[in-house]
Amino acid sequence: MSLIAIVTQDLFLTAKIEALVRQEGFQARRVLPQALALLDEHPAALVLDLGLSAEARMGVVAWASDRMPVVAFGAHVDRDALAWARQADLHAVLTKGQLEARLGRAIRAAVDGTGA
């Protein structure tokens, strides 16, 4: 079973995202941005919380680079972070309100290498 790393500091959202990831048949694990390099298993994809600092977001995307797809999510009112994620050409960019309806499909598409 492939691992999906959830990069967030928000414990409330972690439980919700883990459940959505598991519904797609993946393992899920929350990872702090600074701990990505310490993972013992290479994730199949990352789910990135755009609520992290700009520096942390950029570091995560640079770390993932061409190694794995990144699905990002953020508050609908955080237009700057959402715009940054879209410009970074991440696999999918969702608002928090879209998580339940679209996260599972976006992760599956990211891992399968298809469009979100």
N, C-alpha and C positions, 0 to 999 in steps of 0.2 A: 504494500500500500504506500503510495507516494505521500511525501510530506509537503504541506503548504505552510509556510512560515507567515505568521501574522505579526507585522511590525507595528506595534502600538504600545502606548503606555496606559490606555483606557481599559481598565479591567471590566467595566460594565459591558462595553462593546465586544470585548474578547469572547465572552461566553456565547453571545449571539452569533458572532462570526464563526467560531469553532463549530457550532451546531450546523450552520449552513454549509460549511466546508465538509463536514462529516456526512451530510446528506448526499453529497456528490461522490462519496466513497474514498475520500482522502483522509489522511491523518492531519491534525492541525496542532500547531504549537505557537504560542506567543513568544516573541523574541524582541528584546530591546535592540535598538539600532546598533549600539556598540558591541553587541554580542553575536551579530550575524557571522562573523569570521570564526567564531568558536563552535558553530554547529557541527555535530559529528556526522550528520546526514545532509547531503546536498538537497535543498528543497526543489520541488518541481516548479514552484511559482511562489511569489511573494504577494501578500495583501498588505498594502501600505496605507497607514493612516496619515492623511494630509494635515491632521491637527498637530503633528510633530513640528518642531522648529524647521525653518527653511534649511539650515545647515544639516540637520539630521536627514531630512528628505533627500537632499542632494547626495549625501553620503550613501544612503541606501540604494538609490538609483545607480550611482557609480559602481557600487559593489556588485549589484545584480548584472549590470552592463549587458553583455551578450550571453551570459550564463543562464538566465531564466527570465520568464515574463513577469511583469509587475502589474497587478490590478490595484488601483488606488481608489480611495474613497475619502470624502470630506463633507463638511457642512455646506449646505447649499448657499449659505450666506458668505462663505469664504471664497469669493470669486477669484481672488489672486492665486490661491493655492490650486484651485481647480484649473485655472488657466495655465498655471505653471505645469501641472501634470499633463494636460493635453499637449502643450508645446514640447514636453519631454518625450512624446510619442510612446507613452506607456500602453500596455495591451488594452486596458479599459480604465475609464475614469467614471466613477459613480458618486452620487450624493448619498449621504447616510439614509435618506428616505428611499433610495432605490436598492438598498442592500438585500432586503428579503426577496424582492422580485427578480433581481438580476445577478446577484453575486455568484450563485452556484453556476449559472450558465456562463458567466464571464470567466470563472476559474477553469471550468471544463474546456472552454474554447482556448484559453491561454495554454493549458497543458497539452491539448491536442494540436495546437498550432494553427487554429482556425480563427476567424474573426469573432469578436464578442457578440 
